[in-house]
Amino acid sequence: MIVLERISKQKQIFYLSLATALRGIRDNIRSVVWQPFALSLGVPLRDIGALESLMDLAKIIIQPILGAASDVYGRKPFLILRDLLVVFAGLFFLFAQSWLYLATGMILIGFSVALVPIWHSLVAESSKNDQIGWSFSILGSVYMAVGLIGTTSAGWLAEHFGYRYVYTIFVIASLFSLLVTYLR
């Protein structure tokens, strides 16, 4: 109860928690079905690793530039960009017919992951000095708890309704996360 009272007193933490919950669902459903989805499109197993590496390379290349830019231009535009990138990545996955769509989606995911340190900066800046650890604990718990739902349900959803259904949920959660970020 004390934790809930504390969250309700800090509206910013509430909105950060809401965005984190949506990202927890989205990130976890993608990670569970990503490889079987790629295999279902005929991507050889050896190339899935290359696509994952492409995501990491995109992140590594752009992360230092984005971090410095967020110090100059503010955090919010880059967090909106982060969510937009994920929405577009989800659309590429949703309509994927070939490895090219998957590669484009993975590059966009990599760019969005490069923006995670900006999110961490925003969380720290949104917290009182004596509550930074508490804020990160709450957000980490929300991400993992809601992510657990995404992780446990993604395989079942893909098995019963197909990968496109899972990526539709991915896009919807991404759009809601974008909306929360844009409005708050």
C-alpha positions in Angstrom: 0.0 0.0 0.0 2.8 2.4 0.8 4.3 1.9 -2.7 0.9 2.6 -4.3 0.4 5.8 -2.3 3.9 6.9 -3.2 3.2 6.3 -6.9 -0.1 8.2 -6.8 1.7 11.2 -5.3 4.1 11.3 -8.1 2.2 11.6 -11.4 5.3 11.5 -13.5 6.3 8.1 -12.1 2.7 6.9 -12.9 3.1 7.9 -16.5 6.6 6.5 -16.7 5.2 3.2 -15.2 2.4 3.2 -17.8 4.8 3.6 -20.7 7.1 1.0 -19.1 4.3 -1.5 -18.8 3.4 -1.1 -22.5 7.0 -1.5 -23.5 7.3 -4.6 -21.3 4.5 -6.2 -23.2 5.8 -5.1 -26.6 9.4 -6.0 -26.0 8.7 -9.4 -24.5 6.2 -10.6 -27.1 8.6 -9.6 -29.9 11.6 -11.4 -28.3 9.7 -14.7 -27.8 8.3 -15.0 -31.4 11.1 -13.3 -33.3 13.2 -16.3 -34.2 10.3 -18.8 -35.0 8.7 -16.0 -37.1 11.9 -15.5 -39.1 12.2 -19.2 -39.6 8.6 -19.4 -40.8 9.5 -16.9 -43.5 12.3 -19.1 -44.7 15.2 -17.3 -43.2 17.9 -19.8 -42.5 18.9 -20.3 -38.9 22.4 -19.0 -39.6 21.0 -15.7 -40.9 18.9 -15.0 -37.8 22.1 -14.4 -35.9 23.2 -12.0 -38.6 19.9 -10.1 -38.3 20.4 -9.9 -34.5 23.9 -8.6 -35.1 22.5 -6.0 -37.5 20.3 -4.7 -34.7 23.3 -4.5 -32.4 25.4 -2.7 -35.0 22.7 -0.1 -35.6 22.5 0.5 -31.9 26.3 0.8 -31.5 26.7 3.2 -34.4 24.0 5.7 -33.4 23.9 5.6 -29.6 26.7 8.1 -28.9 25.2 10.6 -31.3 21.7 10.4 -29.9 22.9 10.7 -26.3 24.7 13.9 -27.0 21.8 15.3 -29.1 19.4 14.6 -26.3 21.5 16.7 -24.0 21.2 19.6 -26.4 17.6 19.2 -27.7 15.9 17.6 -24.7 14.7 14.1 -23.9 11.1 14.1 -25.1 11.7 14.4 -28.9 14.0 11.4 -28.8 11.7 9.3 -26.7 8.9 10.0 -29.2 11.3 9.0 -31.9 12.1 5.8 -30.0 8.4 4.8 -29.9 7.9 5.8 -33.6 10.9 3.6 -34.6 9.3 0.6 -32.8 5.9 1.2 -34.3 7.5 1.2 -37.8 9.6 -1.8 -36.9 6.4 -3.6 -35.9 4.7 -2.7 -39.2 7.7 -4.1 -41.1 7.4 -7.3 -39.0 3.6 -7.4 -39.5 3.8 -7.2 -43.2 7.1 -9.1 -43.7 7.3 -11.4 -46.7 11.1 -11.5 -46.9 14.3 -11.1 -45.0 14.6 -7.5 -46.3 11.5 -6.5 -44.2 13.0 -8.3 -41.2 16.3 -6.6 -41.6 14.7 -3.2 -41.8 12.6 -4.0 -38.7 15.7 -5.1 -36.8 17.7 -2.0 -37.8 14.8 0.1 -36.5 14.7 -1.9 -33.3 18.4 -1.3 -32.9 18.0 2.4 -33.3 15.2 2.4 -30.7 17.4 0.4 -28.3 20.1 3.1 -28.7 17.6 5.5 -27.1 17.2 3.6 -23.9 19.9 5.6 -22.1 17.9 8.7 -22.8 14.9 7.1 -21.1 17.1 6.3 -18.1 18.2 10.0 -18.0 14.6 11.1 -18.0 13.7 8.7 -15.2 16.6 10.1 -13.1 15.7 13.7 -13.9 12.0 13.0 -13.1 12.8 11.6 -9.6 13.6 13.4 -6.4 17.3 13.0 -5.5 16.5 10.7 -2.6 14.1 8.6 -4.7 16.1 7.8 -7.9 16.7 4.2 -6.8 13.1 3.7 -5.8 11.9 5.1 -9.2 14.1 2.7 -11.1 13.0 -0.2 -8.9 9.3 0.5 -9.5 9.8 0.9 -13.3 12.0 -2.3 -13.5 9.4 -4.2 -11.5 6.6 -3.0 -13.8 8.5 -3.9 -16.9 9.3 -7.4 -15.7 5.8 -8.1 -14.2 3.9 -7.0 -17.3 6.7 -8.5 -19.5 6.0 -11.8 -17.9 2.5 -11.7 -19.2 3.9 -10.9 -22.7 6.4 -13.7 -22.5 4.0 -16.3 -21.3 1.3 -15.4 -23.8 3.3 -14.7 -27.0 3.9 -18.4 -27.8 0.4 -19.4 -27.1 -1.0 -16.5 -29.2 1.4 -17.3 -32.1 0.4 -21.0 -32.0 -3.3 -20.3 -31.9 -3.7 -17.2 -34.0 -0.4 -16.8 -35.9 2.6 -14.5 -35.8 0.7 -11.6 -37.5 -1.7 -11.5 -34.5 1.2 -11.2 -32.1 2.8 -8.4 -34.2 -0.6 -6.7 -34.3 -0.5 -6.6 -30.5 3.1 -5.4 -30.7 2.1 -2.5 -32.9 -0.9 -1.6 -30.7 1.2 -1.6 -27.5 3.8 0.5 -29.3 1.2 3.0 -30.4 -0.2 3.3 -26.9 3.3 3.8 -25.6 3.9 6.5 -28.2 0.7 8.2 -27.2 1.6 8.2 -23.5 5.1 9.5 -24.3 3.7 12.2 -26.6 1.0 13.4 -24.2 3.0 13.1 -21.0 
